[in-house]
């Protein structure tokens, strides 16, 4: 198993925690070098916070751990393509690399609806790798929404 797949499996474990809590199952992991510095799962419902996406919570925890809101040199692994809010947070945090699983045709701001991280008008670029364990990442989301419709 490759490096990206390894860390994406950790993000999938976080998504499983969200699923168990009744949240949309998205998980995120922030990695520096070979070390996980923070992880989180979606929490808007339980935290009553519309900004409590897995990515935002993981970035907050990584910044607190490192003592700096700038996270240069880190990689964020997330099971679903980030939305506009989360993509913006990646830029502001100066995350070096994003690895995501499933694309989000209804809200993705990285490759699906927008290409925010490629926008030359912004002051930071984030290297992007998409589609890592996309089937597994998409299946947990599909299962969640399928069960919600029953």
Residue frames as a rotation matrix with the C-alpha (Angstrom) as fourth column:
UNK 1
0.583 0.812 0.000 0.00
0.812 -0.583 0.000 0.00
0.000 0.000 -1.000 0.00
UNK 2
-0.195 -0.663 0.723 1.31
0.639 -0.645 -0.419 3.43
0.744 0.380 0.549 -0.92
UNK 3
-0.899 -0.275 -0.340 1.71
0.438 -0.578 -0.689 6.42
-0.007 -0.768 0.640 1.33
UNK 4
-0.750 0.654 0.104 -1.39
-0.601 -0.738 0.306 8.23
0.277 0.167 0.946 0.08
UNK 5
0.004 0.767 -0.642 -3.53
-0.159 0.634 0.757 5.11
0.987 0.099 0.124 0.46
UNK 6
-0.460 -0.257 -0.850 -2.22
0.733 0.430 -0.527 4.58
0.501 -0.866 -0.009 4.00
UNK 7
-0.967 0.047 -0.250 -3.18
0.122 -0.776 -0.619 8.06
-0.223 -0.629 0.745 5.18
UNK 8
-0.526 0.840 -0.133 -6.47
-0.673 -0.316 0.668 7.98
0.520 0.441 0.732 3.27
UNK 9
-0.143 0.453 -0.880 -7.39
0.357 0.853 0.381 4.83
0.923 -0.260 -0.283 5.18
UNK 10
-0.745 -0.137 -0.653 -6.87
0.665 -0.229 -0.711 6.81
-0.052 -0.964 0.262 8.38
UNK 11
-0.869 0.480 -0.116 -9.18
-0.489 -0.869 0.069 9.51
-0.068 0.116 0.991 7.01
UNK 12
-0.289 0.776 -0.561 -11.72
-0.312 0.477 0.821 6.78
0.905 0.412 0.104 6.17
UNK 13
-0.453 0.088 -0.887 -11.56
0.762 0.555 -0.334 5.61
0.463 -0.827 -0.319 9.79
UNK 14
-0.920 0.141 -0.365 -12.45
0.095 -0.825 -0.558 9.17
-0.380 -0.548 0.745 10.81
UNK 15
-0.615 0.739 -0.277 -15.34
-0.661 -0.290 0.692 9.12
0.431 0.608 0.666 8.32
UNK 16
-0.335 0.450 -0.828 -16.54
0.339 0.877 0.339 5.95
0.879 -0.167 -0.446 10.05
UNK 17
-0.762 0.032 -0.647 -16.68
0.629 -0.206 -0.750 7.88
-0.158 -0.978 0.137 13.33
UNK 18
-0.834 0.486 -0.259 -18.85
-0.514 -0.856 0.049 10.53
-0.198 0.174 0.965 11.68
UNK 19
-0.439 0.672 -0.596 -21.12
-0.337 0.492 0.803 7.82
0.833 0.553 0.010 10.28
UNK 20
-0.471 0.206 -0.858 -21.53
0.706 0.671 -0.227 6.30
0.529 -0.712 -0.462 13.74
UNK 21
-0.778 0.125 -0.616 -22.44
0.400 -0.657 -0.639 9.74
-0.484 -0.744 0.461 15.11
UNK 22
0.225 0.942 0.248 -25.07
0.802 -0.035 -0.596 10.33
-0.553 0.333 -0.764 12.41
UNK 23
0.183 -0.271 -0.945 -22.98
-0.329 -0.923 0.201 12.96
-0.926 0.274 -0.258 10.61
UNK 24
0.929 -0.047 -0.367 -22.21
-0.356 0.158 -0.921 13.00
0.101 0.986 0.130 6.89
UNK 25
0.776 -0.597 0.204 -19.27
0.329 0.659 0.676 10.56
-0.538 -0.458 0.708 6.84
UNK 26
0.693 -0.659 0.292 -16.26
0.019 -0.387 -0.922 12.66
0.720 0.645 -0.256 5.94
UNK 27
0.800 -0.512 -0.313 -12.90
0.447 0.161 0.880 12.28
-0.400 -0.844 0.357 7.63
UNK 28
0.767 -0.584 0.266 -9.66
-0.170 -0.585 -0.793 14.24
0.619 0.563 -0.548 7.43
UNK 29
0.676 -0.673 -0.300 -6.05
0.654 0.361 0.665 13.78
-0.339 -0.646 0.684 8.54
UNK 30
0.857 -0.514 0.014 -3.24
-0.469 -0.793 -0.389 16.37
0.211 0.327 -0.921 8.56
UNK 31
0.757 -0.652 0.029 0.22
0.631 0.743 0.222 14.90
-0.167 -0.150 0.975 8.00
UNK 32
0.736 -0.670 -0.101 3.63
-0.677 -0.730 -0.088 16.49
-0.015 0.133 -0.991 8.41
UNK 33
-0.473 -0.876 -0.091 6.46
-0.881 0.469 0.069 14.33
-0.018 0.113 -0.993 7.12
UNK 34
-0.582 0.274 -0.765 5.37
-0.044 0.929 0.366 10.84
0.812 0.247 -0.529 8.13
UNK 35
-0.908 0.173 -0.381 3.53
0.405 0.134 -0.905 11.96
-0.105 -0.976 -0.191 11.26
UNK 36
0.014 0.962 0.273 -0.21
0.670 -0.211 0.712 12.48
0.742 0.173 -0.648 11.71
UNK 37
-0.924 -0.375 0.070 -0.48
0.221 -0.677 -0.702 15.79
0.311 -0.633 0.709 13.54
UNK 38
-0.608 0.792 0.055 -4.28
-0.539 -0.361 -0.761 16.00
-0.583 -0.493 0.646 13.63
UNK 39
-0.890 0.456 -0.010 -7.41
0.289 0.580 0.762 14.18
0.353 0.675 -0.648 12.52
UNK 40
-0.669 0.741 -0.061 -11.12
-0.403 -0.431 -0.807 14.86
-0.624 -0.515 0.587 12.64
UNK 41
-0.670 0.588 0.454 -14.48
0.742 0.532 0.407 13.82
-0.002 0.610 -0.793 11.31
UNK 42
-0.487 0.582 0.651 -17.47
0.086 -0.710 0.699 15.89
0.869 0.397 0.296 10.28
UNK 43
-0.668 0.215 -0.713 -19.29
0.744 0.209 -0.634 17.47
0.012 -0.954 -0.300 13.18
UNK 44
-0.828 0.324 0.458 -21.74
-0.165 -0.921 0.353 20.20
0.536 0.217 0.816 12.10
UNK 45
0.161 0.968 -0.193 -24.79
-0.027 0.200 0.979 18.47
0.987 -0.153 0.059 13.55
UNK 46
0.361 -0.047 -0.931 -23.35
0.825 0.482 0.295 17.43
0.435 -0.875 0.213 16.89
UNK 47
-0.574 -0.675 -0.463 -21.38
0.806 -0.565 -0.176 20.64
-0.143 -0.474 0.869 17.39
UNK 48
0.533 0.837 -0.120 -24.21
0.753 -0.535 -0.384 22.82
-0.385 0.114 -0.916 16.04
UNK 49
0.076 -0.664 -0.744 -21.60
-0.177 -0.743 0.645 24.55
-0.981 0.082 -0.174 13.91
UNK 50
0.929 0.369 0.022 -21.93
-0.040 0.159 -0.986 24.94
-0.368 0.916 0.163 10.14
UNK 51
0.491 -0.819 -0.295 -18.16
-0.813 -0.310 -0.493 25.34
0.312 0.482 -0.819 9.84
UNK 52
0.115 -0.455 0.883 -17.39
-0.755 0.538 0.375 22.05
-0.646 -0.710 -0.281 11.63
UNK 53
0.836 0.032 -0.548 -16.39
-0.455 0.600 -0.658 20.18
0.307 0.800 0.516 8.49
UNK 54
0.851 -0.524 -0.043 -13.76
0.492 0.764 0.417 17.48
-0.185 -0.376 0.908 8.94
UNK 55
0.187 -0.824 0.535 -11.16
0.756 -0.226 -0.614 19.57
0.627 0.519 0.581 7.12
UNK 56
0.278 -0.019 0.960 -11.73
-0.294 -0.953 0.066 22.68
0.914 -0.301 -0.271 9.25
UNK 57
0.934 0.111 0.340 -11.63
-0.356 0.216 0.909 20.72
0.027 -0.970 0.241 12.51
UNK 58
0.672 -0.739 0.052 -8.44
0.738 0.673 0.047 18.91
-0.070 0.007 0.998 11.47
UNK 59
0.075 -0.643 0.762 -6.77
0.495 -0.639 -0.589 22.18
0.866 0.421 0.270 10.42
UNK 60
0.573 0.190 0.797 -7.74
-0.505 -0.685 0.526 23.82
0.646 -0.703 -0.296 13.73
UNK 61
0.972 -0.189 0.139 -6.28
0.004 0.606 0.796 20.91
-0.234 -0.773 0.590 15.68
UNK 62
0.422 -0.864 0.276 -3.08
0.875 0.308 -0.372 20.88
0.237 0.398 0.886 13.60
UNK 63
0.155 -0.328 0.932 -2.63
0.079 -0.936 -0.343 24.63
0.985 0.127 -0.119 14.11
UNK 64
0.781 0.185 0.597 -3.16
-0.550 -0.249 0.797 24.27
0.296 -0.951 -0.093 17.85
UNK 65
0.879 -0.474 0.043 -0.70
0.419 0.813 0.404 21.39
-0.227 -0.337 0.914 18.02
UNK 66
0.151 -0.872 0.466 1.96
0.934 -0.028 -0.355 23.25
0.323 0.489 0.811 16.06
UNK 67
0.027 -0.101 -0.994 1.32
0.708 -0.701 0.091 26.61
-0.706 -0.706 0.052 17.66
UNK 68
-0.742 -0.266 -0.615 0.86
-0.222 -0.769 0.600 28.32
-0.633 0.582 0.511 14.29
UNK 69
0.342 0.939 0.038 -2.10
-0.196 0.111 -0.974 28.74
-0.919 0.326 0.222 11.95
UNK 70
0.343 -0.319 -0.884 0.26
-0.938 -0.070 -0.339 28.40
0.047 0.945 -0.323 9.00
UNK 71
0.543 -0.021 0.839 0.66
-0.252 0.950 0.187 24.74
-0.801 -0.313 0.511 8.14
UNK 72
0.446 -0.478 -0.757 3.33
-0.887 -0.125 -0.444 24.93
0.118 0.869 -0.480 5.44
UNK 73
-0.600 -0.769 -0.219 4.79
-0.762 0.633 -0.138 21.56
0.245 0.084 -0.966 4.56
UNK 74
-0.542 0.465 0.700 1.69
-0.300 0.671 -0.678 19.62
-0.785 -0.578 -0.224 5.55
UNK 75
-0.857 0.403 -0.320 -0.64
-0.182 0.344 0.921 17.42
0.482 0.848 -0.221 3.56
UNK 76
-0.383 0.825 0.416 -4.37
-0.740 -0.005 -0.673 17.21
-0.553 -0.565 0.612 4.22
UNK 77
-0.959 0.207 -0.191 -6.01
0.064 0.820 0.568 13.88
0.275 0.533 -0.800 3.42
UNK 78
-0.507 0.857 0.095 -9.79
-0.592 -0.266 -0.761 14.04
-0.627 -0.442 0.642 3.19
UNK 79
-0.584 0.280 0.762 -12.33
0.378 0.924 -0.050 11.51
-0.718 0.259 -0.646 1.98
UNK 80
0.425 0.772 0.473 -14.42
0.854 -0.168 -0.492 14.01
-0.300 0.613 -0.731 0.00
UNK 81
-0.331 -0.493 0.804 -13.37
0.773 -0.631 -0.068 16.84
0.541 0.599 0.590 -2.29
UNK 82
-0.628 0.028 -0.778 -13.40
0.633 -0.562 -0.532 20.04
-0.452 -0.827 0.335 -0.20
UNK 83
0.486 0.841 0.238 -16.13
0.872 -0.448 -0.198 22.66
-0.060 0.303 -0.951 -0.50
UNK 84
0.408 -0.285 0.867 -15.49
0.287 -0.861 -0.419 26.38
0.866 0.420 -0.269 -1.05
UNK 85
0.851 -0.045 0.523 -15.09
-0.475 -0.490 0.731 27.06
0.224 -0.870 -0.439 2.68
UNK 86
0.773 -0.552 0.314 -12.62
0.166 0.653 0.739 24.24
-0.613 -0.518 0.596 3.21
UNK 87
0.410 -0.630 0.659 -10.64
0.880 0.084 -0.468 24.99
0.239 0.772 0.589 0.05
UNK 88
0.572 -0.153 0.806 -10.33
-0.084 -0.988 -0.128 28.59
0.816 0.006 -0.578 1.23
UNK 89
0.891 -0.235 0.389 -9.08
-0.400 0.003 0.916 27.40
-0.217 -0.972 -0.092 4.61
UNK 90
0.625 -0.694 0.359 -6.40
0.706 0.698 0.120 25.31
-0.333 0.179 0.926 2.88
UNK 91
0.330 -0.478 0.814 -5.15
0.562 -0.594 -0.576 28.43
0.758 0.648 0.073 1.10
UNK 92
0.646 -0.018 0.763 -5.16
-0.441 -0.825 0.354 30.56
0.623 -0.565 -0.541 4.27
UNK 93
0.870 -0.317 0.377 -3.39
-0.206 0.460 0.864 27.83
-0.447 -0.830 0.335 6.26
UNK 94
0.230 -0.799 -0.555 -0.75
-0.973 -0.197 -0.119 27.47
-0.015 0.567 -0.823 3.51
UNK 95
0.459 -0.013 0.888 -1.22
-0.156 0.983 0.095 23.71
-0.874 -0.182 0.450 3.35
UNK 96
-0.462 -0.770 -0.440 1.23
-0.607 -0.087 0.790 22.37
-0.646 0.632 -0.428 0.78
UNK 97
-0.885 0.086 -0.458 -0.73
-0.307 0.632 0.712 19.42
0.351 0.770 -0.533 -0.54
UNK 98
-0.072 0.919 0.387 -4.30
-0.877 0.127 -0.464 18.12
-0.476 -0.373 0.797 -0.63
UNK 99
-0.947 -0.043 -0.319 -5.18
-0.196 0.863 0.466 14.48
0.255 0.504 -0.825 -1.24
UNK 100
-0.283 0.912 0.298 -8.87
-0.851 -0.095 -0.517 13.70
-0.443 -0.400 0.802 -1.54
UNK 101
-0.678 0.119 0.725 -10.89
0.149 0.989 -0.023 10.58
-0.720 0.093 -0.688 -2.19
UNK 102
-0.120 0.761 0.637 -14.27
0.951 0.273 -0.147 11.05
-0.286 0.588 -0.756 -3.84
UNK 103
-0.917 -0.043 0.397 -15.11
0.225 -0.878 0.423 13.99
0.330 0.477 0.815 -6.06
UNK 104
-0.420 0.805 -0.420 -18.12
0.566 -0.130 -0.814 16.09
-0.710 -0.579 -0.401 -5.03
UNK 105
-0.657 0.139 0.741 -20.13
0.702 -0.245 0.669 17.06
0.274 0.960 0.063 -8.12
UNK 106
0.398 0.907 0.139 -22.61
0.745 -0.408 0.528 19.06
0.536 -0.107 -0.838 -6.01
UNK 107
0.997 0.045 -0.064 -20.22
0.076 -0.762 0.643 21.09
-0.020 -0.645 -0.764 -3.88
UNK 108
0.395 -0.919 0.015 -16.59
0.839 0.367 0.401 20.43
-0.374 -0.146 0.916 -4.79
UNK 109
0.944 -0.068 -0.323 -14.40
-0.124 -0.980 -0.154 23.49
-0.306 0.185 -0.934 -5.05
UNK 110
0.047 -0.993 0.112 -11.19
-0.285 0.094 0.954 21.75
-0.957 -0.076 -0.279 -6.17
UNK 111
-0.922 -0.382 0.070 -12.05
-0.053 0.304 0.951 19.97
-0.385 0.873 -0.301 -9.44
UNK 112
-0.497 0.785 0.370 -15.82
0.815 0.568 -0.110 19.50
-0.297 0.247 -0.923 -9.71
UNK 113
0.615 0.785 0.072 -17.62
0.775 -0.585 -0.240 22.87
-0.147 0.203 -0.968 -9.60
UNK 114
0.919 -0.394 0.012 -14.67
-0.392 -0.918 -0.064 25.19
0.037 0.054 -0.998 -9.07
UNK 115
0.468 -0.859 -0.206 -10.88
0.699 0.503 -0.509 25.02
0.541 0.095 0.836 -9.25
UNK 116
0.980 0.066 0.188 -10.21
-0.054 -0.822 0.567 27.33
0.192 -0.566 -0.802 -6.36
UNK 117
0.631 -0.775 0.028 -6.80
0.185 0.185 0.965 25.90
-0.753 -0.604 0.261 -5.50
UNK 118
-0.066 -0.631 0.773 -5.55
0.966 0.154 0.209 26.67
-0.251 0.760 0.600 -9.02
UNK 119
0.811 0.503 0.298 -6.75
0.566 -0.803 -0.187 30.28
0.146 0.320 -0.936 -9.04
UNK 120
-0.107 -0.963 0.248 -3.75
0.877 -0.209 -0.433 32.46
0.468 0.171 0.867 -9.84
UNK 121
0.146 0.220 0.965 -5.37
-0.099 -0.967 0.235 35.46
0.984 -0.129 -0.119 -8.16
UNK 122
0.982 0.186 -0.009 -4.89
-0.023 0.168 0.985 33.82
0.185 -0.968 0.170 -4.76
UNK 123
0.453 -0.856 0.251 -1.62
-0.860 -0.494 -0.132 34.14
0.237 -0.156 -0.959 -2.86
UNK 124
-0.407 -0.581 0.705 -1.01
-0.704 0.691 0.163 30.42
-0.582 -0.430 -0.690 -2.35
UNK 125
0.128 0.388 -0.913 -1.31
-0.826 0.552 0.119 27.27
0.550 0.738 0.391 -4.45
UNK 126
0.070 -0.015 0.997 -1.98
-0.714 0.698 0.061 23.82
-0.697 -0.716 0.038 -3.08
UNK 127
-0.760 -0.331 -0.560 -0.76
-0.621 0.623 0.475 20.74
0.192 0.709 -0.679 -4.92
UNK 128
0.116 0.924 0.365 -3.74
-0.904 0.251 -0.347 18.42
-0.412 -0.290 0.864 -5.50
UNK 129
-0.917 -0.184 -0.353 -4.08
-0.314 0.880 0.356 14.66
0.245 0.438 -0.865 -5.89
UNK 130
-0.130 0.957 0.260 -7.62
-0.960 -0.056 -0.274 13.40
-0.247 -0.285 0.926 -6.25
UNK 131
0.457 0.515 -0.725 -9.30
-0.732 0.681 0.022 10.03
0.505 0.521 0.688 -6.51
UNK 132
-0.686 -0.719 -0.111 -7.26
-0.500 0.577 -0.645 8.20
0.528 -0.387 -0.756 -3.84
UNK 133
-0.916 0.395 -0.068 -9.43
0.369 0.765 -0.528 5.29
-0.157 -0.508 -0.847 -2.66
UNK 134
-0.793 0.602 -0.095 -12.30
-0.599 -0.742 0.302 7.05
0.112 0.296 0.949 -4.43
UNK 135
-0.269 0.727 -0.632 -14.51
-0.109 0.629 0.770 3.95
0.957 0.276 -0.090 -4.50
UNK 136
-0.361 0.074 -0.930 -14.24
0.842 0.454 -0.291 3.36
0.400 -0.888 -0.226 -0.76
UNK 137
-0.924 -0.030 -0.382 -14.65
0.220 -0.858 -0.465 7.04
-0.314 -0.514 0.799 0.02
UNK 138
-0.685 0.707 -0.176 -17.68
-0.623 -0.443 0.644 7.32
0.378 0.551 0.744 -2.23
UNK 139
-0.346 0.564 -0.750 -19.29
0.222 0.826 0.519 4.14
0.912 0.013 -0.411 -0.92
UNK 140
-0.654 0.104 -0.750 -19.44
0.756 0.037 -0.654 5.28
-0.040 -0.994 -0.103 2.71
UNK 141
-0.853 0.364 -0.374 -21.16
-0.325 -0.931 -0.165 8.48
-0.408 -0.019 0.913 1.56
UNK 142
-0.559 0.658 -0.504 -23.54
-0.522 0.193 0.831 6.62
0.644 0.728 0.235 -0.74
UNK 143
-0.485 0.343 -0.805 -24.45
0.588 0.809 -0.010 4.22
0.647 -0.478 -0.594 2.04
UNK 144
-0.832 0.141 -0.537 -25.15
0.393 -0.533 -0.749 7.09
-0.392 -0.834 0.388 4.44
UNK 145
-0.707 0.566 -0.423 -27.49
-0.654 -0.752 0.086 8.88
-0.269 0.338 0.902 2.02
UNK 146
-0.539 0.508 -0.672 -29.13
-0.227 0.680 0.697 5.65
0.811 0.528 -0.251 0.88
UNK 147
-0.572 0.282 -0.770 -29.97
0.753 0.553 -0.357 4.80
0.325 -0.784 -0.529 4.50
UNK 148
-0.865 0.261 -0.428 -31.26
0.012 -0.843 -0.538 8.35
-0.501 -0.471 0.726 5.11
UNK 149
-0.642 0.621 -0.450 -33.77
-0.732 -0.321 0.600 7.87
0.228 0.715 0.661 2.28
UNK 150
-0.708 0.352 -0.612 -35.18
0.251 0.936 0.247 4.59
0.660 0.021 -0.751 3.70
